[in-house]
Amino acid sequence: MKLVPLGDKVVLKQLEAEETTKSGIILAAQSKEKPQQAEVIAVGPGGNIDGKEVVMQVKTGDKVIYSKYAGTDVKLGDDEYIVVRQNDIVAIVED
């Protein structure tokens, strides 16, 4: 089973939270903050959304940063995804 987003929606898979800080302190599970960085799994076709032409600027495989409270959490089998609108993505992370 796979998710196929519609319109300007993007399916993200959240990257794992850091286990330790940069200074080497190990974080307890409850103190780890949910990361806002994710990998793009699927991208909708864009098109005419609410009377505006939307061109999709992200592609599958991109690493992105998204708004903290954005999206809808979806669970398929053992995998968890976040479905967001493209305008909830604030940056593409380039290596």
SELUM-899885 format. One record per atom (N, C-alpha, C, O, CB): residue number from 1; x negated, y, z; atom name. Coordinates in steps of 0.2 Angstrom, whole numbers, always signed. Glycine has a CB too. Layout:
rec resi->NUM	xx->X	yy->Y	zz->Z	name->CA .
...
//
This chain:
rec resi->1	xx->-4	yy->-6	zz->+0	name->N .
rec resi->1	xx->+0	yy->+0	zz->+0	name->CA .
rec resi->1	xx->-4	yy->+6	zz->+0	name->C .
rec resi->1	xx->-10	yy->+6	zz->+3	name->O .
rec resi->1	xx->+5	yy->+0	zz->+6	name->CB .
rec resi->2	xx->-3	yy->+11	zz->-4	name->N .
rec resi->2	xx->-6	yy->+18	zz->-4	name->CA .
rec resi->2	xx->-2	yy->+24	zz->-4	name->C .
rec resi->2	xx->+4	yy->+23	zz->-6	name->O .
rec resi->2	xx->-11	yy->+18	zz->-10	name->CB .
rec resi->3	xx->-4	yy->+29	zz->-2	name->N .
rec resi->3	xx->-1	yy->+35	zz->-2	name->CA .
rec resi->3	xx->-2	yy->+39	zz->-8	name->C .
rec resi->3	xx->-8	yy->+40	zz->-10	name->O .
rec resi->3	xx->-2	yy->+40	zz->+4	name->CB .
rec resi->4	xx->+3	yy->+42	zz->-11	name->N .
rec resi->4	xx->+3	yy->+46	zz->-17	name->CA .
rec resi->4	xx->+6	yy->+52	zz->-16	name->C .
rec resi->4	xx->+12	yy->+53	zz->-15	name->O .
rec resi->4	xx->+6	yy->+42	zz->-24	name->CB .
rec resi->5	xx->+2	yy->+58	zz->-15	name->N .
rec resi->5	xx->+5	yy->+64	zz->-13	name->CA .
rec resi->5	xx->+9	yy->+68	zz->-18	name->C .
rec resi->5	xx->+7	yy->+67	zz->-24	name->O .
rec resi->5	xx->+0	yy->+69	zz->-10	name->CB .
rec resi->6	xx->+14	yy->+72	zz->-17	name->N .
rec resi->6	xx->+18	yy->+75	zz->-22	name->CA .
rec resi->6	xx->+16	yy->+83	zz->-21	name->C .
rec resi->6	xx->+13	yy->+85	zz->-16	name->O .
rec resi->6	xx->+25	yy->+74	zz->-21	name->CB .
rec resi->7	xx->+17	yy->+86	zz->-27	name->N .
rec resi->7	xx->+16	yy->+93	zz->-27	name->CA .
rec resi->7	xx->+9	yy->+96	zz->-25	name->C .
rec resi->7	xx->+4	yy->+93	zz->-27	name->O .
rec resi->7	xx->+21	yy->+97	zz->-22	name->CB .
rec resi->8	xx->+9	yy->+100	zz->-20	name->N .
rec resi->8	xx->+2	yy->+103	zz->-18	name->CA .
rec resi->8	xx->+0	yy->+99	zz->-11	name->C .
rec resi->8	xx->-4	yy->+102	zz->-8	name->O .
rec resi->8	xx->+3	yy->+110	zz->-16	name->CB .
rec resi->9	xx->+2	yy->+93	zz->-10	name->N .
rec resi->9	xx->+0	yy->+89	zz->-4	name->CA .
rec resi->9	xx->-7	yy->+86	zz->-5	name->C .
rec resi->9	xx->-8	yy->+84	zz->-11	name->O .
rec resi->9	xx->+5	yy->+84	zz->-2	name->CB .
rec resi->10	xx->-11	yy->+85	zz->+0	name->N .
rec resi->10	xx->-17	yy->+81	zz->+0	name->CA .
rec resi->10	xx->-17	yy->+76	zz->+6	name->C .
rec resi->10	xx->-15	yy->+78	zz->+11	name->O .
rec resi->10	xx->-23	yy->+86	zz->+1	name->CB .
rec resi->11	xx->-19	yy->+70	zz->+5	name->N .
rec resi->11	xx->-20	yy->+65	zz->+10	name->CA .
rec resi->11	xx->-27	yy->+65	zz->+12	name->C .
rec resi->11	xx->-32	yy->+64	zz->+8	name->O .
rec resi->11	xx->-18	yy->+58	zz->+7	name->CB .
rec resi->12	xx->-28	yy->+66	zz->+19	name->N .
rec resi->12	xx->-34	yy->+66	zz->+22	name->CA .
rec resi->12	xx->-35	yy->+60	zz->+27	name->C .
rec resi->12	xx->-31	yy->+58	zz->+30	name->O .
rec resi->12	xx->-35	yy->+73	zz->+26	name->CB .
rec resi->13	xx->-41	yy->+58	zz->+27	name->N .
rec resi->13	xx->-43	yy->+53	zz->+32	name->CA .
rec resi->13	xx->-48	yy->+57	zz->+37	name->C .
rec resi->13	xx->-54	yy->+59	zz->+35	name->O .
rec resi->13	xx->-46	yy->+46	zz->+29	name->CB .
rec resi->14	xx->-46	yy->+57	zz->+43	name->N .
rec resi->14	xx->-50	yy->+61	zz->+48	name->CA .
rec resi->14	xx->-57	yy->+58	zz->+49	name->C .
rec resi->14	xx->-57	yy->+51	zz->+50	name->O .
rec resi->14	xx->-46	yy->+62	zz->+54	name->CB .
rec resi->15	xx->-62	yy->+61	zz->+50	name->N .
rec resi->15	xx->-69	yy->+59	zz->+51	name->CA .
rec resi->15	xx->-69	yy->+57	zz->+59	name->C .
rec resi->15	xx->-66	yy->+61	zz->+63	name->O .
rec resi->15	xx->-75	yy->+64	zz->+49	name->CB .
rec resi->16	xx->-73	yy->+53	zz->+61	name->N .
rec resi->16	xx->-74	yy->+51	zz->+68	name->CA .
rec resi->16	xx->-77	yy->+57	zz->+72	name->C .
rec resi->16	xx->-81	yy->+61	zz->+70	name->O .
rec resi->16	xx->-79	yy->+45	zz->+68	name->CB .
rec resi->17	xx->-74	yy->+57	zz->+78	name->N .
rec resi->17	xx->-77	yy->+62	zz->+83	name->CA .
rec resi->17	xx->-84	yy->+60	zz->+85	name->C .
rec resi->17	xx->-86	yy->+55	zz->+85	name->O .
rec resi->17	xx->-72	yy->+63	zz->+89	name->CB .
rec resi->18	xx->-88	yy->+65	zz->+87	name->N .
rec resi->18	xx->-95	yy->+64	zz->+89	name->CA .
rec resi->18	xx->-94	yy->+61	zz->+96	name->C .
rec resi->18	xx->-90	yy->+63	zz->+100	name->O .
rec resi->18	xx->-99	yy->+71	zz->+89	name->CB .
rec resi->19	xx->-99	yy->+56	zz->+97	name->N .
rec resi->19	xx->-99	yy->+53	zz->+103	name->CA .
rec resi->19	xx->-104	yy->+56	zz->+108	name->C .
rec resi->19	xx->-103	yy->+56	zz->+114	name->O .
rec resi->19	xx->-102	yy->+46	zz->+102	name->CB .
rec resi->20	xx->-108	yy->+60	zz->+106	name->N .
rec resi->20	xx->-113	yy->+64	zz->+110	name->CA .
rec resi->20	xx->-114	yy->+71	zz->+107	name->C .
rec resi->20	xx->-112	yy->+73	zz->+102	name->O .
rec resi->20	xx->-120	yy->+61	zz->+110	name->CB .
rec resi->21	xx->-115	yy->+76	zz->+112	name->N .
rec resi->21	xx->-117	yy->+82	zz->+110	name->CA .
rec resi->21	xx->-124	yy->+83	zz->+107	name->C .
rec resi->21	xx->-128	yy->+78	zz->+107	name->O .
rec resi->21	xx->-116	yy->+87	zz->+116	name->CB .
rec resi->22	xx->-125	yy->+89	zz->+104	name->N .
rec resi->22	xx->-132	yy->+90	zz->+101	name->CA .
rec resi->22	xx->-137	yy->+89	zz->+106	name->C .
rec resi->22	xx->-143	yy->+87	zz->+105	name->O .
rec resi->22	xx->-132	yy->+96	zz->+98	name->CB .
rec resi->23	xx->-136	yy->+91	zz->+113	name->N .
rec resi->23	xx->-141	yy->+90	zz->+118	name->CA .
rec resi->23	xx->-141	yy->+83	zz->+121	name->C .
rec resi->23	xx->-145	yy->+82	zz->+126	name->O .
rec resi->23	xx->-139	yy->+95	zz->+124	name->CB .
rec resi->24	xx->-137	yy->+78	zz->+118	name->N .
rec resi->24	xx->-138	yy->+71	zz->+121	name->CA .
rec resi->24	xx->-133	yy->+69	zz->+126	name->C .
rec resi->24	xx->-133	yy->+64	zz->+128	name->O .
rec resi->24	xx->-144	yy->+70	zz->+123	name->CB .
rec resi->25	xx->-128	yy->+74	zz->+128	name->N .
rec resi->25	xx->-123	yy->+72	zz->+133	name->CA .
rec resi->25	xx->-118	yy->+67	zz->+130	name->C .
rec resi->25	xx->-115	yy->+69	zz->+125	name->O .
rec resi->25	xx->-120	yy->+78	zz->+136	name->CB .
rec resi->26	xx->-117	yy->+62	zz->+133	name->N .
rec resi->26	xx->-112	yy->+57	zz->+130	name->CA .
rec resi->26	xx->-105	yy->+59	zz->+133	name->C .
rec resi->26	xx->-104	yy->+61	zz->+139	name->O .
rec resi->26	xx->-113	yy->+50	zz->+133	name->CB .
rec resi->27	xx->-100	yy->+60	zz->+128	name->N .
rec resi->27	xx->-93	yy->+62	zz->+129	name->CA .
rec resi->27	xx->-89	yy->+56	zz->+131	name->C .
rec resi->27	xx->-89	yy->+51	zz->+128	name->O .
rec resi->27	xx->-90	yy->+66	zz->+124	name->CB .
rec resi->28	xx->-84	yy->+58	zz->+136	name->N .
rec resi->28	xx->-79	yy->+53	zz->+138	name->CA .
rec resi->28	xx->-74	yy->+53	zz->+133	name->C .
rec resi->28	xx->-73	yy->+58	zz->+129	name->O .
rec resi->28	xx->-76	yy->+54	zz->+145	name->CB .
rec resi->29	xx->-70	yy->+48	zz->+131	name->N .
rec resi->29	xx->-65	yy->+48	zz->+126	name->CA .
rec resi->29	xx->-60	yy->+53	zz->+127	name->C .
rec resi->29	xx->-58	yy->+56	zz->+122	name->O .
rec resi->29	xx->-61	yy->+41	zz->+126	name->CB .
rec resi->30	xx->-57	yy->+55	zz->+133	name->N .
rec resi->30	xx->-52	yy->+60	zz->+134	name->CA .
rec resi->30	xx->-55	yy->+67	zz->+133	name->C .
rec resi->30	xx->-51	yy->+71	zz->+132	name->O .
rec resi->30	xx->-49	yy->+59	zz->+140	name->CB .
rec resi->31	xx->-62	yy->+68	zz->+133	name->N .
rec resi->31	xx->-64	yy->+75	zz->+132	name->CA .
rec resi->31	xx->-66	yy->+76	zz->+125	name->C .
rec resi->31	xx->-68	yy->+82	zz->+123	name->O .
rec resi->31	xx->-70	yy->+76	zz->+137	name->CB .
rec resi->32	xx->-66	yy->+71	zz->+121	name->N .
rec resi->32	xx->-68	yy->+72	zz->+114	name->CA .
rec resi->32	xx->-62	yy->+76	zz->+110	name->C .
rec resi->32	xx->-56	yy->+74	zz->+111	name->O .
rec resi->32	xx->-69	yy->+66	zz->+110	name->CB .
rec resi->33	xx->-64	yy->+81	zz->+107	name->N .
rec resi->33	xx->-59	yy->+85	zz->+103	name->CA .
rec resi->33	xx->-58	yy->+82	zz->+97	name->C .
rec resi->33	xx->-63	yy->+80	zz->+93	name->O .
rec resi->33	xx->-61	yy->+93	zz->+103	name->CB .
rec resi->34	xx->-52	yy->+82	zz->+94	name->N .
rec resi->34	xx->-50	yy->+79	zz->+88	name->CA .
rec resi->34	xx->-54	yy->+84	zz->+82	name->C .
rec resi->34	xx->-53	yy->+90	zz->+82	name->O .
rec resi->34	xx->-43	yy->+79	zz->+86	name->CB .
rec resi->35	xx->-58	yy->+81	zz->+78	name->N .
rec resi->35	xx->-62	yy->+85	zz->+73	name->CA .
rec resi->35	xx->-57	yy->+87	zz->+68	name->C .
rec resi->35	xx->-52	yy->+84	zz->+66	name->O .
rec resi->35	xx->-67	yy->+80	zz->+70	name->CB .
rec resi->36	xx->-59	yy->+93	zz->+65	name->N .
rec resi->36	xx->-55	yy->+96	zz->+60	name->CA .
rec resi->36	xx->-58	yy->+95	zz->+53	name->C .
rec resi->36	xx->-57	yy->+98	zz->+48	name->O .
rec resi->36	xx->-54	yy->+103	zz->+61	name->CB .
rec resi->37	xx->-63	yy->+90	zz->+53	name->N .
rec resi->37	xx->-66	yy->+88	zz->+47	name->CA .
rec resi->37	xx->-63	yy->+81	zz->+44	name->C .
rec resi->37	xx->-62	yy->+77	zz->+48	name->O .
rec resi->37	xx->-74	yy->+88	zz->+47	name->CB .
rec resi->38	xx->-62	yy->+81	zz->+38	name->N .
rec resi->38	xx->-59	yy->+75	zz->+35	name->CA .
rec resi->38	xx->-61	yy->+74	zz->+28	name->C .
rec resi->38	xx->-64	yy->+78	zz->+25	name->O .
rec resi->38	xx->-51	yy->+75	zz->+35	name->CB .
rec resi->39	xx->-60	yy->+68	zz->+25	name->N .
rec resi->39	xx->-62	yy->+66	zz->+18	name->CA .
rec resi->39	xx->-55	yy->+66	zz->+15	name->C .
rec resi->39	xx->-50	yy->+63	zz->+17	name->O .
rec resi->39	xx->-65	yy->+59	zz->+18	name->CB .
rec resi->40	xx->-55	yy->+68	zz->+8	name->N .
rec resi->40	xx->-49	yy->+68	zz->+4	name->CA .
rec resi->40	xx->-48	yy->+61	zz->+1	name->C .
rec resi->40	xx->-53	yy->+59	zz->-2	name->O .
rec resi->40	xx->-50	yy->+74	zz->-1	name->CB .
rec resi->41	xx->-43	yy->+58	zz->+2	name->N .
rec resi->41	xx->-41	yy->+52	zz->+0	name->CA .
rec resi->41	xx->-37	yy->+52	zz->-6	name->C .
rec resi->41	xx->-38	yy->+48	zz->-11	name->O .
rec resi->41	xx->-37	yy->+48	zz->+5	name->CB .
rec resi->42	xx->-32	yy->+57	zz->-7	name->N .
rec resi->42	xx->-28	yy->+57	zz->-13	name->CA .
rec resi->42	xx->-26	yy->+64	zz->-13	name->C .
rec resi->42	xx->-25	yy->+68	zz->-8	name->O .
rec resi->42	xx->-22	yy->+52	zz->-13	name->CB .
rec resi->43	xx->-25	yy->+67	zz->-20	name->N .
rec resi->43	xx->-23	yy->+74	zz->-21	name->CA .
rec resi->43	xx->-16	yy->+74	zz->-25	name->C .
rec resi->43	xx->-16	yy->+70	zz->-30	name->O .
rec resi->43	xx->-29	yy->+78	zz->-24	name->CB .
rec resi->44	xx->-12	yy->+78	zz->-24	name->N .
rec resi->44	xx->-6	yy->+78	zz->-28	name->CA .
rec resi->44	xx->-7	yy->+82	zz->-34	name->C .
rec resi->44	xx->-13	yy->+84	zz->-35	name->O .
rec resi->44	xx->+0	yy->+82	zz->-24	name->CB .
rec resi->45	xx->-2	yy->+82	zz->-39	name->N .
rec resi->45	xx->-4	yy->+85	zz->-46	name->CA .
rec resi->45	xx->-4	yy->+93	zz->-46	name->C .
rec resi->45	xx->-5	yy->+96	zz->-51	name->O .
rec resi->45	xx->+2	yy->+82	zz->-50	name->CB .
rec resi->46	xx->-1	yy->+96	zz->-40	name->N .
rec resi->46	xx->-1	yy->+103	zz->-41	name->CA .
rec resi->46	xx->+5	yy->+105	zz->-45	name->C .
rec resi->46	xx->+11	yy->+102	zz->-44	name->O .
rec resi->46	xx->-7	yy->+106	zz->-44	name->CB .
rec resi->47	xx->+5	yy->+110	zz->-49	name->N .
rec resi->47	xx->+10	yy->+112	zz->-53	name->CA .
rec resi->47	xx->+14	yy->+118	zz->-51	name->C .
rec resi->47	xx->+11	yy->+122	zz->-47	name->O .
rec resi->47	xx->+15	yy->+107	zz->-54	name->CB .
rec resi->48	xx->+20	yy->+119	zz->-52	name->N .
rec resi->48	xx->+24	yy->+125	zz->-50	name->CA .
rec resi->48	xx->+27	yy->+124	zz->-44	name->C .
rec resi->48	xx->+32	yy->+120	zz->-43	name->O .
rec resi->48	xx->+30	yy->+127	zz->-56	name->CB .
rec resi->49	xx->+25	yy->+127	zz->-38	name->N .
rec resi->49	xx->+27	yy->+125	zz->-31	name->CA .
rec resi->49	xx->+30	yy->+132	zz->-29	name->C .
rec resi->49	xx->+27	yy->+137	zz->-28	name->O .
rec resi->49	xx->+21	yy->+123	zz->-27	name->CB .
rec resi->50	xx->+37	yy->+132	zz->-27	name->N .
rec resi->50	xx->+40	yy->+138	zz->-25	name->CA .
rec resi->50	xx->+39	yy->+144	zz->-29	name->C .
rec resi->50	xx->+38	yy->+149	zz->-27	name->O .
rec resi->50	xx->+38	yy->+140	zz->-18	name->CB .
rec resi->51	xx->+39	yy->+143	zz->-36	name->N .
rec resi->51	xx->+39	yy->+148	zz->-41	name->CA .
rec resi->51	xx->+32	yy->+151	zz->-42	name->C .
rec resi->51	xx->+31	yy->+155	zz->-46	name->O .
rec resi->51	xx->+43	yy->+154	zz->-38	name->CB .
rec resi->52	xx->+27	yy->+147	zz->-39	name->N .
rec resi->52	xx->+20	yy->+149	zz->-40	name->CA .
rec resi->52	xx->+16	yy->+143	zz->-43	name->C .
rec resi->52	xx->+17	yy->+138	zz->-41	name->O .
rec resi->52	xx->+16	yy->+152	zz->-34	name->CB .
rec resi->53	xx->+12	yy->+145	zz->-48	name->N .
rec resi->53	xx->+8	yy->+140	zz->-51	name->CA .
rec resi->53	xx->+2	yy->+138	zz->-46	name->C .
rec resi->53	xx->-2	yy->+142	zz->-44	name->O .
rec resi->53	xx->+5	yy->+142	zz->-58	name->CB .
rec resi->54	xx->+1	yy->+131	zz->-44	name->N .
rec resi->54	xx->-4	yy->+129	zz->-40	name->CA .
rec resi->54	xx->-8	yy->+125	zz->-43	name->C .
rec resi->54	xx->-6	yy->+119	zz->-46	name->O .
rec resi->54	xx->+0	yy->+125	zz->-34	name->CB .
rec resi->55	xx->-15	yy->+126	zz->-43	name->N .
rec resi->55	xx->-20	yy->+122	zz->-46	name->CA .
rec resi->55	xx->-24	yy->+119	zz->-40	name->C .
rec resi->55	xx->-26	yy->+123	zz->-36	name->O .
rec resi->55	xx->-25	yy->+127	zz->-51	name->CB .
rec resi->56	xx->-24	yy->+112	zz->-41	name->N .
rec resi->56	xx->-28	yy->+109	zz->-35	name->CA .
rec resi->56	xx->-35	yy->+110	zz->-36	name->C .
rec resi->56	xx->-38	yy->+109	zz->-41	name->O .
rec resi->56	xx->-26	yy->+101	zz->-36	name->CB .
rec resi->57	xx->-38	yy->+112	zz->-30	name->N .
rec resi->57	xx->-45	yy->+114	zz->-30	name->CA .
rec resi->57	xx->-50	yy->+109	zz->-26	name->C .
rec resi->57	xx->-56	yy->+109	zz->-26	name->O .
rec resi->57	xx->-46	yy->+121	zz->-27	name->CB .
rec resi->58	xx->-46	yy->+104	zz->-23	name->N .
rec resi->58	xx->-50	yy->+98	zz->-20	name->CA .
rec resi->58	xx->-49	yy->+92	zz->-24	name->C .
rec resi->58	xx->-44	yy->+91	zz->-28	name->O .
rec resi->58	xx->-48	yy->+97	zz->-13	name->CB .
rec resi->59	xx->-54	yy->+87	zz->-23	name->N .
rec resi->59	xx->-53	yy->+81	zz->-27	name->CA .
rec resi->59	xx->-55	yy->+75	zz->-22	name->C .
rec resi->59	xx->-58	yy->+76	zz->-17	name->O .
rec resi->59	xx->-58	yy->+81	zz->-33	name->CB .
rec resi->60	xx->-53	yy->+69	zz->-24	name->N .
rec resi->60	xx->-54	yy->+63	zz->-20	name->CA .
rec resi->60	xx->-61	yy->+63	zz->-18	name->C .
rec resi->60	xx->-66	yy->+63	zz->-23	name->O .
rec resi->60	xx->-51	yy->+57	zz->-24	name->CB .
rec resi->61	xx->-63	yy->+61	zz->-12	name->N .
rec resi->61	xx->-70	yy->+61	zz->-10	name->CA .
rec resi->61	xx->-73	yy->+67	zz->-7	name->C .
rec resi->61	xx->-78	yy->+67	zz->-3	name->O .
rec resi->61	xx->-74	yy->+59	zz->-16	name->CB .
rec resi->62	xx->-70	yy->+73	zz->-8	name->N .
rec resi->62	xx->-72	yy->+79	zz->-5	name->CA .
rec resi->62	xx->-72	yy->+78	zz->+3	name->C .
rec resi->62	xx->-67	yy->+75	zz->+6	name->O .
rec resi->62	xx->-68	yy->+85	zz->-7	name->CB .
rec resi->63	xx->-77	yy->+81	zz->+6	name->N .
rec resi->63	xx->-76	yy->+82	zz->+14	name->CA .
rec resi->63	xx->-74	yy->+89	zz->+15	name->C .
rec resi->63	xx->-76	yy->+94	zz->+12	name->O .
rec resi->63	xx->-83	yy->+81	zz->+17	name->CB .
rec resi->64	xx->-68	yy->+90	zz->+19	name->N .
rec resi->64	xx->-65	yy->+97	zz->+20	name->CA .
rec resi->64	xx->-64	yy->+98	zz->+27	name->C .
rec resi->64	xx->-65	yy->+94	zz->+31	name->O .
rec resi->64	xx->-59	yy->+97	zz->+16	name->CB .
rec resi->65	xx->-63	yy->+104	zz->+29	name->N .
rec resi->65	xx->-61	yy->+107	zz->+35	name->CA .
rec resi->65	xx->-54	yy->+109	zz->+34	name->C .
rec resi->65	xx->-53	yy->+113	zz->+30	name->O .
rec resi->65	xx->-66	yy->+112	zz->+38	name->CB .
rec resi->66	xx->-49	yy->+107	zz->+39	name->N .
rec resi->66	xx->-42	yy->+109	zz->+38	name->CA .
rec resi->66	xx->-40	yy->+113	zz->+45	name->C .
rec resi->66	xx->-43	yy->+112	zz->+50	name->O .
rec resi->66	xx->-38	yy->+103	zz->+37	name->CB .
rec resi->67	xx->-35	yy->+116	zz->+44	name->N .
rec resi->67	xx->-32	yy->+120	zz->+50	name->CA .
rec resi->67	xx->-30	yy->+115	zz->+56	name->C .
rec resi->67	xx->-28	yy->+110	zz->+55	name->O .
rec resi->67	xx->-26	yy->+124	zz->+48	name->CB .
rec resi->68	xx->-31	yy->+118	zz->+62	name->N .
rec resi->68	xx->-31	yy->+113	zz->+68	name->CA .
rec resi->68	xx->-24	yy->+110	zz->+69	name->C .
rec resi->68	xx->-24	yy->+104	zz->+70	name->O .
rec resi->68	xx->-33	yy->+117	zz->+74	name->CB .
rec resi->69	xx->-19	yy->+114	zz->+68	name->N .
rec resi->69	xx->-12	yy->+111	zz->+69	name->CA .
rec resi->69	xx->-8	yy->+109	zz->+63	name->C .
rec resi->69	xx->-2	yy->+109	zz->+63	name->O .
rec resi->69	xx->-8	yy->+116	zz->+73	name->CB .
rec resi->70	xx->-12	yy->+108	zz->+57	name->N .
rec resi->70	xx->-9	yy->+107	zz->+51	name->CA .
rec resi->70	xx->-7	yy->+100	zz->+49	name->C .
rec resi->70	xx->-10	yy->+95	zz->+52	name->O .
rec resi->70	xx->-13	yy->+110	zz->+45	name->CB .
rec resi->71	xx->-2	yy->+99	zz->+45	name->N .
rec resi->71	xx->-1	yy->+92	zz->+42	name->CA .
rec resi->71	xx->+4	yy->+88	zz->+46	name->C .
rec resi->71	xx->+6	yy->+89	zz->+52	name->O .
rec resi->71	xx->-7	yy->+89	zz->+42	name->CB .
rec resi->72	xx->+5	yy->+82	zz->+43	name->N .
rec resi->72	xx->+9	yy->+77	zz->+46	name->CA .
rec resi->72	xx->+5	yy->+70	zz->+47	name->C .
rec resi->72	xx->+2	yy->+68	zz->+42	name->O .
rec resi->72	xx->+15	yy->+75	zz->+42	name->CB .
rec resi->73	xx->+5	yy->+67	zz->+53	name->N .
rec resi->73	xx->+1	yy->+61	zz->+54	name->CA .
rec resi->73	xx->+5	yy->+55	zz->+51	name->C .
rec resi->73	xx->+11	yy->+55	zz->+52	name->O .
rec resi->73	xx->+0	yy->+60	zz->+62	name->CB .
rec resi->74	xx->+2	yy->+51	zz->+48	name->N .
rec resi->74	xx->+5	yy->+45	zz->+45	name->CA .
rec resi->74	xx->+0	yy->+39	zz->+46	name->C .
rec resi->74	xx->-6	yy->+39	zz->+46	name->O .
rec resi->74	xx->+6	yy->+46	zz->+37	name->CB .
rec resi->75	xx->+4	yy->+34	zz->+48	name->N .
rec resi->75	xx->+0	yy->+27	zz->+49	name->CA .
rec resi->75	xx->+2	yy->+22	zz->+45	name->C .
rec resi->75	xx->+8	yy->+20	zz->+44	name->O .
rec resi->75	xx->+1	yy->+25	zz->+57	name->CB .
rec resi->76	xx->-3	yy->+19	zz->+41	name->N .
rec resi->76	xx->-1	yy->+14	zz->+36	name->CA .
rec resi->76	xx->-6	yy->+8	zz->+38	name->C .
rec resi->76	xx->-12	yy->+8	zz->+38	name->O .
rec resi->76	xx->-2	yy->+16	zz->+29	name->CB .
rec resi->77	xx->-3	yy->+3	zz->+41	name->N .
rec resi->77	xx->-7	yy->-3	zz->+43	name->CA .
rec resi->77	xx->-11	yy->-1	zz->+49	name->C .
rec resi->77	xx->-8	yy->+2	zz->+54	name->O .
rec resi->77	xx->-11	yy->-6	zz->+38	name->CB .
rec resi->78	xx->-17	yy->-2	zz->+49	name->N .
rec resi->78	xx->-22	yy->+0	zz->+54	name->CA .
rec resi->78	xx->-25	yy->+7	zz->+53	name->C .
rec resi->78	xx->-29	yy->+10	zz->+57	name->O .
rec resi->78	xx->-28	yy->-5	zz->+55	name->CB .
rec resi->79	xx->-24	yy->+10	zz->+47	name->N .
rec resi->79	xx->-27	yy->+16	zz->+45	name->CA .
rec resi->79	xx->-22	yy->+22	zz->+47	name->C .
rec resi->79	xx->-16	yy->+22	zz->+46	name->O .
rec resi->79	xx->-28	yy->+16	zz->+38	name->CB .
rec resi->80	xx->-25	yy->+28	zz->+49	name->N .
rec resi->80	xx->-21	yy->+34	zz->+50	name->CA .
rec resi->80	xx->-23	yy->+39	zz->+45	name->C .
rec resi->80	xx->-29	yy->+40	zz->+44	name->O .
rec resi->80	xx->-22	yy->+36	zz->+58	name->CB .
rec resi->81	xx->-19	yy->+43	zz->+43	name->N .
rec resi->81	xx->-20	yy->+48	zz->+38	name->CA .
rec resi->81	xx->-16	yy->+55	zz->+40	name->C .
rec resi->81	xx->-12	yy->+55	zz->+45	name->O .
rec resi->81	xx->-17	yy->+46	zz->+31	name->CB .
rec resi->82	xx->-18	yy->+60	zz->+37	name->N .
rec resi->82	xx->-15	yy->+67	zz->+38	name->CA .
rec resi->82	xx->-13	yy->+69	zz->+31	name->C .
rec resi->82	xx->-17	yy->+70	zz->+27	name->O .
rec resi->82	xx->-20	yy->+72	zz->+42	name->CB .
rec resi->83	xx->-7	yy->+71	zz->+31	name->N .
rec resi->83	xx->-5	yy->+74	zz->+24	name->CA .
rec resi->83	xx->-4	yy->+82	zz->+25	name->C .
rec resi->83	xx->+0	yy->+84	zz->+30	name->O .
rec resi->83	xx->+2	yy->+71	zz->+22	name->CB .
rec resi->84	xx->-8	yy->+86	zz->+22	name->N .
rec resi->84	xx->-7	yy->+93	zz->+22	name->CA .
rec resi->84	xx->-6	yy->+96	zz->+16	name->C .
rec resi->84	xx->-7	yy->+93	zz->+10	name->O .
rec resi->84	xx->-14	yy->+95	zz->+25	name->CB .
rec resi->85	xx->-4	yy->+102	zz->+16	name->N .
rec resi->85	xx->-3	yy->+106	zz->+10	name->CA .
rec resi->85	xx->-10	yy->+109	zz->+8	name->C .
rec resi->85	xx->-15	yy->+110	zz->+13	name->O .
rec resi->85	xx->+2	yy->+112	zz->+10	name->CB .
rec resi->86	xx->-12	yy->+110	zz->+2	name->N .
rec resi->86	xx->-18	yy->+112	zz->+0	name->CA .
rec resi->86	xx->-20	yy->+119	zz->+3	name->C .
rec resi->86	xx->-26	yy->+120	zz->+5	name->O .
rec resi->86	xx->-19	yy->+113	zz->-8	name->CB .
rec resi->87	xx->-16	yy->+123	zz->+5	name->N .
rec resi->87	xx->-17	yy->+129	zz->+8	name->CA .
rec resi->87	xx->-19	yy->+129	zz->+15	name->C .
rec resi->87	xx->-21	yy->+134	zz->+19	name->O .
rec resi->87	xx->-12	yy->+134	zz->+7	name->CB .
rec resi->88	xx->-18	yy->+123	zz->+18	name->N .
rec resi->88	xx->-20	yy->+121	zz->+25	name->CA .
rec resi->88	xx->-27	yy->+119	zz->+25	name->C .
rec resi->88	xx->-30	yy->+119	zz->+31	name->O .
rec resi->88	xx->-16	yy->+116	zz->+28	name->CB .
rec resi->89	xx->-31	yy->+118	zz->+20	name->N .
rec resi->89	xx->-38	yy->+116	zz->+19	name->CA .
rec resi->89	xx->-41	yy->+123	zz->+19	name->C .
rec resi->89	xx->-40	yy->+127	zz->+14	name->O .
rec resi->89	xx->-39	yy->+112	zz->+13	name->CB .
rec resi->90	xx->-46	yy->+124	zz->+23	name->N .
rec resi->90	xx->-49	yy->+131	zz->+24	name->CA .
rec resi->90	xx->-56	yy->+131	zz->+20	name->C .
rec resi->90	xx->-59	yy->+136	zz->+19	name->O .
rec resi->90	xx->-50	yy->+133	zz->+31	name->CB .
rec resi->91	xx->-59	yy->+125	zz->+19	name->N .
rec resi->91	xx->-66	yy->+125	zz->+16	name->CA .
rec resi->91	xx->-68	yy->+117	zz->+14	name->C .
rec resi->91	xx->-65	yy->+113	zz->+17	name->O .
rec resi->91	xx->-71	yy->+127	zz->+21	name->CB .
rec resi->92	xx->-72	yy->+117	zz->+9	name->N .
rec resi->92	xx->-75	yy->+111	zz->+7	name->CA .
rec resi->92	xx->-82	yy->+111	zz->+9	name->C .
rec resi->92	xx->-86	yy->+116	zz->+9	name->O .
rec resi->92	xx->-75	yy->+110	zz->-1	name->CB .
rec resi->93	xx->-84	yy->+105	zz->+12	name->N .
rec resi->93	xx->-91	yy->+104	zz->+15	name->CA .
rec resi->93	xx->-95	yy->+101	zz->+10	name->C .
rec resi->93	xx->-94	yy->+96	zz->+7	name->O .
rec resi->93	xx->-90	yy->+100	zz->+22	name->CB .
rec resi->94	xx->-100	yy->+105	zz->+8	name->N .
rec resi->94	xx->-105	yy->+103	zz->+3	name->CA .
rec resi->94	xx->-112	yy->+101	zz->+6	name->C .
rec resi->94	xx->-114	yy->+104	zz->+11	name->O .
rec resi->94	xx->-106	yy->+108	zz->-2	name->CB .
rec resi->95	xx->-114	yy->+95	zz->+4	name->N .
rec resi->95	xx->-121	yy->+93	zz->+7	name->CA .
rec resi->95	xx->-127	yy->+97	zz->+4	name->C .
rec resi->95	xx->-132	yy->+95	zz->+6	name->O .
rec resi->95	xx->-122	yy->+85	zz->+6	name->CB .
//
